[in-house]
């Protein structure tokens, strides 16, 4: 009986440790900006008024499906990189962690996208940054 109780406590400890490890992000994410995608192909710019530097970004989508066609990131020194992100994001979906070349100041994020035809509401695209 005592060994069963010890086993149950051990399994509970292992389970809660695994769940908390998987549910928490390893990185400190900060919202850099958001835009609402139209139903026709659209281009938007997120101006990042932030002094911190970032080494990765992530895209999250809310309120509708979004067809992402292209994304570019402009750094504080004027350098621009293309982020290959041609994908249909479901409502509530998000991208992989996009690792940037080094830890950099982000000045602007350029989006080419549209809300998918199957959505009833315009999708909201958020871009998050992590250090």
C-alpha positions in Angstrom: 0.0 0.0 0.0 2.8 2.4 0.9 4.7 1.6 -2.3 1.6 2.3 -4.3 1.2 5.7 -2.7 4.9 6.5 -3.4 4.5 5.4 -7.0 1.3 7.6 -7.4 3.1 10.7 -5.9 6.1 10.1 -8.2 3.9 9.8 -11.3 2.0 12.9 -10.3 5.3 14.8 -9.9 6.6 13.6 -13.3 3.3 14.5 -15.0 3.1 18.0 -13.6 6.7 18.7 -14.3 6.3 17.6 -18.0 3.1 19.7 -18.4 4.5 22.8 -16.9 7.7 22.5 -19.0 5.8 22.1 -22.2 3.2 24.8 -21.5 5.7 27.6 -20.7 7.8 29.2 -23.4 11.6 29.1 -23.0 11.7 32.7 -24.3 10.4 36.0 -23.1 8.0 37.2 -25.9 7.0 40.8 -26.5 4.3 42.0 -28.9 6.0 44.1 -31.6 2.7 45.0 -33.4 -0.4 43.8 -35.1 -2.4 44.5 -38.3 -5.8 43.5 -39.6 -5.7 41.7 -43.0 -8.2 42.7 -45.6 -10.0 40.2 -47.9 -8.0 41.4 -50.9 -4.2 41.1 -51.2 -2.8 43.7 -48.9 0.6 45.2 -47.9 1.1 46.5 -44.4 4.1 47.8 -42.4 4.4 47.3 -38.6 6.6 50.0 -37.2 8.5 48.6 -34.2 9.1 51.5 -31.8 11.3 49.5 -29.5 14.8 49.9 -28.2 15.5 46.3 -27.2 17.2 43.9 -29.5 15.6 40.6 -30.7 17.0 37.3 -32.0 13.8 35.6 -33.0 10.2 36.5 -34.0 6.9 34.6 -34.3 3.6 35.3 -36.1 0.2 34.6 -34.5 -3.2 34.9 -36.1 -6.6 35.7 -34.6 -10.2 36.2 -35.7 -9.9 34.5 -39.1 -7.7 32.6 -41.5 -4.8 34.5 -43.1 -2.9 33.7 -46.3 0.6 35.0 -45.7 2.4 35.6 -48.9 5.6 37.2 -47.8 7.3 38.9 -44.8 10.4 41.1 -44.6 12.2 42.4 -41.6 14.1 45.7 -41.6 16.7 46.2 -38.9 17.8 49.4 -37.3 20.8 49.7 -39.7 18.6 49.5 -42.8 19.4 45.9 -43.7 16.4 43.9 -44.9 15.9 40.2 -44.8 13.2 38.1 -46.5 11.4 35.6 -44.2 10.1 32.7 -46.2 6.6 32.4 -44.7 4.1 31.5 -47.5 1.4 29.7 -45.5 -2.3 29.7 -44.6 -2.6 30.3 -40.9 -5.8 29.1 -39.2 -7.5 31.2 -36.6 -5.5 30.9 -33.5 -2.5 29.5 -35.4 1.1 30.6 -35.2 4.4 30.3 -37.0 7.5 28.5 -36.0 10.1 30.5 -34.1 11.9 32.5 -36.8 15.6 32.9 -35.8 17.1 36.2 -36.9 20.7 36.6 -38.0 22.1 37.7 -34.7 20.5 39.9 -32.0 19.3 43.0 -33.7 17.1 46.1 -33.4 14.0 45.7 -35.5 12.7 48.9 -37.2 9.9 47.6 -39.5 8.1 44.4 -40.5 6.6 44.3 -44.0 3.7 42.0 -44.5 2.1 40.8 -47.8 -1.1 38.9 -46.9 -4.9 38.6 -47.1 -7.7 37.1 -45.1 -8.6 33.7 -46.6 -11.8 33.4 -48.6 -13.2 30.9 -46.1 -13.1 33.3 -43.2 -16.1 35.3 -42.1 -14.0 37.9 -40.2 -10.8 39.7 -41.1 -7.8 38.0 -39.6 -5.5 39.9 -37.2 -1.8 39.2 -37.6 0.5 39.8 -34.6 4.2 39.7 -34.7 6.1 38.8 -31.4 9.7 39.2 -30.7 12.0 37.4 -28.2 15.5 38.1 -26.9 
